[in-house]
Amino acid sequence: MAPFPTSSVHDARAALAARLRELRLDAGITGRELARRAGWSVAKSSRIENAVTAPADADIRAWCTACGAEGQADDLVAVNRQADAMYLHWKRLQRTGMKQLAETSATLYQRTRQFRVYASNVMPGYLQTSGYATALMSTIAAFRGTPDDVAAAVEVRMRRGRVIHEGDHRFATLIEEQVLHHRVGDHEVMAGQLGQLLAAMSLPSMSLGIIPAGAPREQVMWPLEQFTVFDDTRIHVELLAAKVTVTAPSELDIYLRAWSRLTGLAVYGADARALIVAAIEALR
């Protein structure tokens, strides 16, 4: 199945492409003539008009000029940038290092009152130990070829993680059981991280559920991409290549309904603690 978050981006791209096509039709010119006036290939015009290729700001301005609609260029560029903001490649986000990226979300974490986090591959950031975060970020930096400022980025993440102890914040956290067994760092790092989960369960601000690996998934909910819900108004979805921001009400509803089903698969309290303890014992 296609991942949910791309649909809002595709819809925004398609709406922009439709507006560009309307400009061309209103101008009474063909795609070939538009391409000639813009100084590019007919294939490029077709790709833009059919939402196959996302246009650059300069492409939109050239399109508007070719159609005699220069006055609409600024509005269409703004629409294009809004669509682009929904889907940001990690390489772009991390091109100046991971520290800056961590800092950009600090304000969002401070103002959010209700967090809902579904972790399907790694531990949620606000529950990570410094050892776990260091091992994870080192792997990410090496894989993506981004500047190595891991130590500074980990320090920022640790500061950001204090929200679980400070202020009027509430955290509903769901973790797939396999995350407990994914080796990020050595045995000591993993033991410390799992111990951190046990400690977090006692926090008054924290609800922590573990979805057992053997939980029946039929007609309930399959494992999803990792996501964080901020006050039910904004969702960050973590894909391998990019971070997707979801704010459209229809897509927020999809994720919140998925969240509701996932909570029904999770175990809490003593049962969740038993799964974490079993993961610790498996390290020996």
PLY file of the C-alpha trace (Angstrom):
ply
format ascii 1.0
element vertex 284
property float x
property float y
property float z
element edge 283
property int vertex1
property int vertex2
end_header
0.00 0.00 0.00
1.19 3.55 -0.71
2.17 5.52 2.39
-0.46 8.02 3.54
1.62 11.21 3.70
2.41 11.49 0.02
-1.21 11.99 -1.00
-1.50 15.56 0.31
1.74 16.46 -1.46
0.49 14.92 -4.70
-2.82 16.76 -4.35
-1.04 20.08 -3.90
1.21 19.38 -6.90
-1.76 18.36 -9.03
-3.68 21.52 -8.10
-0.72 23.69 -9.08
-0.29 21.79 -12.36
-3.99 22.30 -13.13
-3.65 26.04 -12.61
-0.65 26.19 -14.91
-2.57 24.26 -17.56
-5.46 26.73 -17.25
-3.04 29.61 -17.85
-1.80 27.94 -21.03
-5.33 27.27 -22.29
-6.44 30.82 -21.47
-3.46 32.08 -23.46
-4.58 29.94 -26.39
-1.23 28.25 -26.92
-0.12 24.65 -27.18
2.40 22.91 -24.96
4.85 23.04 -27.84
4.45 26.80 -28.21
4.80 27.31 -24.47
8.02 25.30 -24.51
9.34 27.42 -27.38
8.58 30.66 -25.55
10.06 29.38 -22.28
13.17 28.02 -24.01
12.89 24.43 -22.84
11.78 21.06 -24.21
8.19 20.04 -24.96
8.73 17.10 -22.62
9.46 19.46 -19.73
6.22 21.35 -20.32
4.33 18.07 -20.33
5.97 16.82 -17.13
5.14 20.03 -15.29
1.58 20.21 -16.58
0.90 16.61 -15.63
2.43 16.97 -12.15
5.17 14.48 -12.98
7.95 16.99 -12.29
7.77 19.63 -9.57
8.57 23.04 -11.11
11.21 25.37 -9.74
10.24 28.96 -8.96
11.99 30.07 -12.16
9.95 27.54 -14.17
6.70 28.98 -12.83
7.77 32.53 -13.65
8.81 31.48 -17.16
5.47 29.69 -17.63
3.52 32.76 -16.54
5.57 35.01 -18.83
4.99 32.67 -21.77
1.25 32.85 -21.09
1.17 36.61 -20.58
0.15 36.13 -16.95
3.13 37.61 -15.10
0.79 39.00 -12.45
-0.06 35.51 -11.22
3.53 34.34 -10.84
4.02 35.38 -7.20
0.86 33.59 -6.03
1.77 30.40 -7.89
5.33 30.47 -6.56
3.89 30.70 -3.02
1.63 27.71 -3.71
4.62 25.78 -5.04
6.69 26.51 -1.96
3.84 25.47 0.33
3.65 22.10 -1.43
7.42 21.77 -1.20
7.32 22.42 2.55
5.11 19.36 3.05
7.84 17.04 1.84
11.42 17.85 2.78
14.31 15.52 1.96
16.53 14.72 4.91
19.62 15.68 2.91
18.20 19.17 2.47
17.16 19.42 6.11
20.53 18.19 7.36
22.85 19.86 4.86
24.24 22.16 7.60
24.40 19.35 10.15
22.07 17.59 12.54
22.38 20.10 15.36
20.52 22.81 13.50
17.74 20.42 12.53
17.28 19.41 16.17
17.15 23.06 17.22
14.43 23.93 14.70
11.95 21.61 16.43
12.71 22.79 19.98
10.02 25.50 19.93
7.42 23.07 18.59
8.20 20.66 21.42
7.87 23.40 24.02
4.47 24.63 22.83
2.95 21.19 22.26
0.80 19.95 25.11
-0.28 16.53 23.83
2.22 14.28 22.02
1.25 11.03 20.39
4.20 9.04 19.07
4.20 5.79 17.17
7.69 4.23 16.98
8.11 1.41 14.48
11.87 1.46 13.89
13.77 3.46 16.53
13.11 4.80 20.03
11.21 8.10 20.22
13.62 11.02 20.44
12.39 12.27 23.81
13.06 8.84 25.36
16.52 8.29 23.89
19.60 8.12 26.10
22.69 10.04 25.00
24.42 6.75 24.13
21.53 5.57 21.96
21.17 8.97 20.27
24.91 9.12 19.57
24.94 5.67 17.97
21.81 6.40 15.94
22.89 9.84 14.71
26.37 8.60 13.83
24.81 5.96 11.59
22.45 8.51 10.01
25.24 11.02 9.36
27.41 8.36 7.73
24.55 7.00 5.62
23.35 10.40 4.39
26.79 11.93 4.08
25.88 14.96 6.20
28.28 17.08 8.29
29.40 15.24 11.41
28.19 17.37 14.33
26.73 14.41 16.20
27.98 15.42 19.65
26.37 18.86 19.40
23.15 17.40 17.95
22.90 14.86 20.78
23.29 17.64 23.34
20.39 19.52 21.73
18.26 16.35 21.67
18.94 15.73 25.36
17.87 19.29 26.19
14.76 18.92 24.05
13.94 15.64 25.78
13.57 17.42 29.11
10.00 18.22 28.11
8.95 14.86 29.56
9.94 16.19 33.00
9.01 19.86 32.64
5.87 21.88 31.98
2.33 20.83 31.22
3.03 18.18 28.56
1.46 14.76 28.09
3.02 11.89 26.13
1.18 8.93 24.69
3.81 6.59 23.27
3.41 3.39 21.28
6.47 1.28 20.47
6.51 -1.83 18.30
8.16 -4.69 20.20
10.84 -5.17 17.51
12.20 -1.70 18.34
13.24 -3.12 21.71
15.43 -5.64 19.87
16.90 -3.44 17.13
20.58 -3.13 18.11
21.48 0.55 18.03
24.88 0.77 19.68
26.50 -1.97 21.74
24.97 -4.10 24.51
25.68 -1.50 27.16
24.00 1.24 25.13
20.94 -0.91 24.52
20.71 -1.97 28.16
20.80 1.67 29.20
18.16 2.59 26.66
15.82 -0.17 27.72
16.34 0.80 31.32
15.36 4.34 30.35
12.06 3.01 29.05
11.36 1.28 32.35
12.07 4.50 34.22
9.89 6.56 31.86
6.89 4.34 32.56
6.68 5.76 36.06
6.45 9.38 34.93
3.02 10.96 35.51
3.17 12.62 32.09
3.87 9.36 30.24
1.64 6.63 28.85
3.82 3.94 27.29
2.47 0.96 25.41
4.32 -1.85 23.65
2.74 -3.55 20.63
3.72 -7.23 20.89
5.34 -8.76 17.81
2.69 -11.48 17.88
-0.30 -9.13 18.12
-3.02 -10.14 15.63
-3.05 -7.63 12.77
-5.90 -8.97 10.69
-8.42 -6.20 9.97
-6.82 -3.99 12.65
-3.68 -2.10 11.61
-0.43 -3.12 9.96
2.94 -1.65 11.06
3.27 1.91 9.74
6.01 4.46 9.19
7.15 6.26 12.36
5.12 9.39 13.15
4.57 12.05 15.81
1.29 13.90 16.39
1.51 17.39 17.88
-1.72 18.48 19.61
-3.78 16.69 16.93
-3.08 19.57 14.51
0.26 18.63 12.94
1.96 15.34 12.19
5.57 14.62 11.28
6.07 11.37 9.36
9.57 9.95 9.07
10.41 8.25 5.78
13.82 6.99 4.72
14.39 9.86 2.29
12.31 12.65 3.77
10.22 14.13 6.54
6.58 14.74 5.63
4.47 17.31 7.46
0.76 16.56 7.52
-1.72 19.32 8.39
-4.66 18.63 6.06
-7.70 17.71 8.23
-8.53 14.64 6.13
-5.04 13.20 6.52
-4.84 14.14 10.18
-7.99 12.09 10.61
-6.41 9.09 8.86
-3.42 9.09 11.21
-5.54 9.65 14.31
-7.78 6.74 13.33
-4.70 4.61 12.75
-3.40 5.67 16.15
-6.66 4.63 17.78
-6.40 1.15 16.24
-2.74 0.79 17.19
-3.51 1.58 20.83
-5.84 -1.40 20.82
-2.93 -3.68 19.92
-0.62 -2.42 22.68
-0.07 -3.75 26.19
0.60 -1.49 29.14
1.76 -1.61 32.74
3.12 -4.95 33.93
2.69 -6.58 30.51
4.67 -3.85 28.76
7.32 -3.95 31.49
7.69 -7.71 31.00
8.43 -7.24 27.28
11.09 -4.63 28.04
12.69 -6.81 30.71
12.71 -9.74 28.27
14.54 -7.54 25.74
17.13 -6.66 28.39
17.64 -10.31 29.26
18.05 -11.15 25.57
21.15 -8.91 25.51
23.06 -11.31 27.79
0 1
1 2
2 3
3 4
4 5
5 6
6 7
7 8
8 9
9 10
10 11
11 12
12 13
13 14
14 15
15 16
16 17
17 18
18 19
19 20
20 21
21 22
22 23
23 24
24 25
25 26
26 27
27 28
28 29
29 30
30 31
31 32
32 33
33 34
34 35
35 36
36 37
37 38
38 39
39 40
40 41
41 42
42 43
43 44
44 45
45 46
46 47
47 48
48 49
49 50
50 51
51 52
52 53
53 54
54 55
55 56
56 57
57 58
58 59
59 60
60 61
61 62
62 63
63 64
64 65
65 66
66 67
67 68
68 69
69 70
70 71
71 72
72 73
73 74
74 75
75 76
76 77
77 78
78 79
79 80
80 81
81 82
82 83
83 84
84 85
85 86
86 87
87 88
88 89
89 90
90 91
91 92
92 93
93 94
94 95
95 96
96 97
97 98
98 99
99 100
100 101
101 102
102 103
103 104
104 105
105 106
106 107
107 108
108 109
109 110
110 111
111 112
112 113
113 114
114 115
115 116
116 117
117 118
118 119
119 120
120 121
121 122
122 123
123 124
124 125
125 126
126 127
127 128
128 129
129 130
130 131
131 132
132 133
133 134
134 135
135 136
136 137
137 138
138 139
139 140
140 141
141 142
142 143
143 144
144 145
145 146
146 147
147 148
148 149
149 150
150 151
151 152
152 153
153 154
154 155
155 156
156 157
157 158
158 159
159 160
160 161
161 162
162 163
163 164
164 165
165 166
166 167
167 168
168 169
169 170
170 171
171 172
172 173
173 174
174 175
175 176
176 177
177 178
178 179
179 180
180 181
181 182
182 183
183 184
184 185
185 186
186 187
187 188
188 189
189 190
190 191
191 192
192 193
193 194
194 195
195 196
196 197
197 198
198 199
199 200
200 201
201 202
202 203
203 204
204 205
205 206
206 207
207 208
208 209
209 210
210 211
211 212
212 213
213 214
214 215
215 216
216 217
217 218
218 219
219 220
220 221
221 222
222 223
223 224
224 225
225 226
226 227
227 228
228 229
229 230
230 231
231 232
232 233
233 234
234 235
235 236
236 237
237 238
238 239
239 240
240 241
241 242
242 243
243 244
244 245
245 246
246 247
247 248
248 249
249 250
250 251
251 252
252 253
253 254
254 255
255 256
256 257
257 258
258 259
259 260
260 261
261 262
262 263
263 264
264 265
265 266
266 267
267 268
268 269
269 270
270 271
271 272
272 273
273 274
274 275
275 276
276 277
277 278
278 279
279 280
280 281
281 282
282 283
